[in-house]
Amino acid sequence: MEVKMPAAKTRTSKESEDAPSSSEGAWTSWTSFTSDHTRFVSILPWYLGCYAFLSPYTTECVMNTMNDTCPEITCPYCTGLHGELLRLCRKPEGNNTNNATIINTSDPSVAYAKTFCLGRGRGKEVETKHYAKLVDAIGSSKASSVHALCWALLWGQTTGNTVNGARNKLFSGGPISSLEVFVTIWYGPLFIAIGILNAILKNVPGSFPSLVSASLGVVLWIPQALFITPIGLVSLIQHGGRVV
């Protein structure tokens, strides 16, 4: 049965002004930080839903494509986590199992993730044209889940790069902005835990059954939701209840 989920939200011109792109791969202004968090908190239910609507393999293909499409802003935390989760998940029949991390580039979900990454999730090309193509190809439920996955990886990528940037400035004695301090204090413990998990997963042999991979995804969703939700709700209030 097809479950209807909200379509990708197209912004008005006013919202476009309020939501500058974090094209550097890290947050450089409070406006972009809060604008993005209105998106992050709004996609959390559909992000969780991906573990029901999508196979673990498709999920990790989307995540890795989002992280690797623009090498200059690739996040090492995301590379470690989703690279290992892709290696550990069961591949579809006929997949080249000699390469444990091969991505199916012909998958419409992967094509959308690449376009999403290049546009940082914003603009008519991503939010209207390419999202509509995705819906036509895989249906609205799966498309909503893919869209949410892309926003989730953008959160991880941008947060990880911001934390690393602040750490590098601290060690080099460079100036650190109030935003970088806040992101590091708030999200730093979560990303330390991700780094530890990455080290553990590297030593896990073989592959997981699909149910185990999906269950692990749900477990990992919980702390992300707990960290994102308070900031997301405050950001929604700041932006007048609008997802921008």
C-alpha positions as CSV (number, residue, x, y, z in Angstrom):
1,M,0.0,0.0,0.0
2,E,1.3,3.4,-0.9
3,V,1.7,5.8,2.0
4,K,1.4,9.4,1.2
5,M,4.2,11.6,2.6
6,P,4.8,15.3,2.2
7,A,6.5,16.2,-1.0
8,A,9.7,18.1,-1.1
9,K,8.9,21.6,-0.1
10,T,9.5,24.3,-2.7
11,R,10.5,27.7,-1.2
12,T,9.1,31.1,-1.9
13,S,11.4,33.9,-2.9
14,K,11.2,35.2,0.7
15,E,12.3,31.8,2.1
16,S,15.1,31.7,-0.4
17,E,16.5,34.9,1.0
18,D,16.2,33.4,4.5
19,A,18.0,30.2,3.7
20,P,21.5,30.7,2.2
21,S,23.2,27.6,1.0
22,S,26.0,26.1,3.2
23,S,28.0,25.5,0.1
24,E,31.3,25.5,1.9
25,G,30.3,22.2,3.6
26,A,30.2,23.9,7.0
27,W,28.0,26.5,8.7
28,T,29.3,30.0,8.5
29,S,26.3,32.0,9.7
30,W,23.5,31.5,12.3
31,T,20.9,32.1,9.5
32,S,22.0,29.2,7.5
33,F,22.3,27.1,10.7
34,T,18.8,27.8,11.8
35,S,17.3,27.6,8.3
36,D,18.8,24.2,7.8
37,H,17.6,23.0,11.2
38,T,14.0,23.8,10.2
39,R,14.5,21.2,7.5
40,F,16.3,18.7,9.6
41,V,13.6,18.5,12.3
42,S,10.8,18.4,9.7
43,I,12.3,15.3,7.9
44,L,13.0,13.2,11.0
45,P,9.8,11.1,10.7
46,W,10.5,10.3,7.0
47,Y,14.2,9.7,7.8
48,L,13.0,7.0,10.2
49,G,10.6,5.7,7.7
50,C,13.4,5.0,5.2
51,Y,14.3,1.9,7.2
52,A,10.8,0.5,6.4
53,F,10.4,1.7,2.8
54,L,14.0,1.3,1.5
55,S,16.5,-1.5,1.5
56,P,19.6,-1.0,3.6
57,Y,21.6,-1.2,0.4
58,T,19.6,1.6,-1.3
59,T,19.8,3.7,1.9
60,E,23.6,3.5,2.1
61,C,24.0,4.1,-1.7
62,V,22.1,7.3,-1.2
63,M,24.2,8.3,1.9
64,N,27.5,7.6,0.3
65,T,26.6,9.4,-2.9
66,M,25.5,12.4,-0.9
67,N,28.8,12.5,0.9
68,D,31.2,11.7,-2.0
69,T,29.7,13.7,-4.9
70,C,31.6,16.9,-3.9
71,P,35.0,15.7,-2.6
72,E,36.0,19.2,-1.3
73,I,33.2,19.0,1.4
74,T,33.3,15.3,2.1
75,C,32.8,14.6,5.9
76,P,35.3,12.0,7.4
77,Y,32.7,11.0,10.0
78,C,30.2,10.2,7.3
79,T,32.8,8.5,5.1
80,G,33.7,6.2,8.0
81,L,30.1,5.4,9.2
82,H,28.3,5.0,5.9
83,G,31.2,3.5,4.1
84,E,31.3,0.7,6.7
85,L,27.5,0.4,6.7
86,L,27.5,0.0,2.9
87,R,30.2,-2.7,3.2
88,L,28.2,-4.6,5.9
89,C,24.8,-4.5,4.3
90,R,23.5,-7.3,2.0
91,K,23.8,-6.6,-1.7
92,P,21.0,-7.3,-4.2
93,E,21.2,-10.4,-6.4
94,G,23.5,-9.8,-9.3
95,N,25.5,-7.1,-7.6
96,N,29.3,-7.3,-8.0
97,T,30.1,-8.7,-4.5
98,N,33.8,-8.5,-5.3
99,N,33.5,-4.9,-4.4
100,A,31.8,-4.6,-1.0
101,T,31.2,-0.9,-1.4
102,I,30.0,-0.7,-5.0
103,I,27.1,1.8,-5.6
104,N,24.4,1.2,-8.1
105,T,24.7,4.5,-10.1
106,S,21.7,3.5,-12.3
107,D,19.4,3.7,-9.3
108,P,17.1,6.8,-9.6
109,S,17.6,7.3,-5.8
110,V,21.4,7.6,-6.4
111,A,20.9,10.0,-9.3
112,Y,18.6,12.2,-7.1
113,A,21.2,12.2,-4.2
114,K,23.9,13.4,-6.6
115,T,21.7,16.3,-7.8
116,F,20.6,17.1,-4.2
117,C,24.3,17.3,-3.1
118,L,25.3,19.6,-6.0
119,G,22.4,21.9,-5.1
120,R,22.8,21.5,-1.3
121,G,19.1,20.5,-1.2
122,R,17.8,23.8,-2.5
123,G,16.5,25.3,-5.7
124,K,13.7,24.4,-8.2
125,E,15.9,21.9,-10.0
126,V,16.2,19.8,-6.8
127,E,12.9,20.5,-5.1
128,T,10.6,20.3,-8.0
129,K,12.0,19.0,-11.3
130,H,14.3,16.2,-10.1
131,Y,12.1,15.3,-7.1
132,A,9.1,14.8,-9.5
133,K,11.2,12.5,-11.6
134,L,12.1,10.5,-8.5
135,V,8.4,10.2,-7.5
136,D,7.6,8.9,-11.0
137,A,10.4,6.4,-10.8
138,I,9.9,4.9,-7.3
139,G,6.7,6.2,-5.9
140,S,6.0,8.9,-3.3
141,S,6.7,6.9,-0.2
142,K,10.2,5.9,-1.2
143,A,10.9,9.3,-2.8
144,S,10.0,11.0,0.5
145,S,12.4,8.7,2.3
146,V,15.2,9.3,-0.2
147,H,14.6,13.1,0.1
148,A,14.8,12.8,3.9
149,L,18.0,10.7,3.7
150,C,19.7,13.4,1.7
151,W,18.8,16.1,4.3
152,A,20.0,13.8,7.0
153,L,23.4,13.3,5.3
154,L,23.6,17.0,4.7
155,W,23.1,17.5,8.4
156,G,25.9,15.0,9.3
157,Q,28.3,16.4,6.6
158,T,27.8,20.0,7.6
159,T,27.9,19.4,11.3
160,G,31.0,17.1,11.1
161,N,32.9,19.6,8.9
162,T,31.9,22.5,11.3
163,V,33.2,20.5,14.3
164,N,36.4,19.6,12.6
165,G,36.9,23.2,11.4
166,A,36.5,24.5,15.0
167,R,38.9,21.9,16.3
168,N,41.5,22.8,13.7
169,K,41.2,26.5,14.6
170,L,41.5,25.7,18.3
171,F,44.7,23.8,17.8
172,S,46.2,26.4,15.4
173,G,45.1,29.3,17.6
174,G,42.8,30.8,14.9
175,P,39.7,32.8,15.7
176,I,36.6,30.7,16.4
177,S,33.1,32.1,15.9
178,S,30.3,31.8,18.4
179,L,28.4,29.5,16.0
180,E,31.4,27.1,15.8
181,V,31.7,27.1,19.6
182,F,28.0,26.2,20.0
183,V,28.0,23.5,17.3
184,T,31.1,21.9,18.8
185,I,29.7,21.9,22.4
186,W,26.3,20.7,21.3
187,Y,27.2,18.1,18.7
188,G,30.8,17.3,19.6
189,P,29.9,14.4,22.0
190,L,27.7,12.8,19.4
191,F,30.4,12.9,16.7
192,I,33.0,11.5,19.1
193,A,30.6,8.6,19.6
194,I,30.3,8.3,15.8
195,G,34.1,8.2,15.5
196,I,34.3,5.4,18.1
197,L,31.5,3.4,16.3
198,N,33.4,3.8,13.0
199,A,36.4,2.2,14.6
200,I,34.3,-0.7,15.9
201,L,32.5,-1.3,12.5
202,K,35.9,-1.5,10.7
203,N,36.6,-4.7,12.6
204,V,33.3,-6.4,11.9
205,P,33.6,-9.0,9.2
206,G,31.1,-10.2,6.6
207,S,27.7,-8.7,6.2
208,F,24.6,-8.1,8.2
209,P,21.2,-9.5,7.4
210,S,18.8,-6.8,6.1
211,L,16.8,-6.8,9.3
212,V,20.0,-6.2,11.4
213,S,21.1,-3.4,9.1
214,A,17.7,-1.7,9.3
215,S,17.6,-2.1,13.1
216,L,21.0,-0.6,13.4
217,G,19.8,2.4,11.3
218,V,16.8,2.9,13.7
219,V,19.1,2.8,16.7
220,L,21.4,5.4,15.1
221,W,18.4,7.6,14.3
222,I,17.5,8.0,18.0
223,P,20.5,10.0,19.2
224,Q,20.4,12.1,16.0
225,A,16.8,12.9,16.6
226,L,17.5,13.8,20.3
227,F,20.2,16.2,19.3
228,I,18.4,17.8,16.3
229,T,14.9,18.2,17.8
230,P,15.6,21.0,20.4
231,I,17.5,23.1,17.9
232,G,15.0,22.4,15.2
233,L,12.1,23.5,17.3
234,V,13.8,26.7,18.4
235,S,14.7,27.4,14.7
236,L,11.1,26.9,13.6
237,I,10.0,29.5,16.2
238,Q,12.7,31.9,15.1
239,H,11.5,31.5,11.5
240,G,7.9,32.0,12.3
241,G,7.0,28.3,12.1
242,R,8.2,28.1,8.5
243,V,10.4,25.3,7.1
244,V,12.8,27.3,5.0
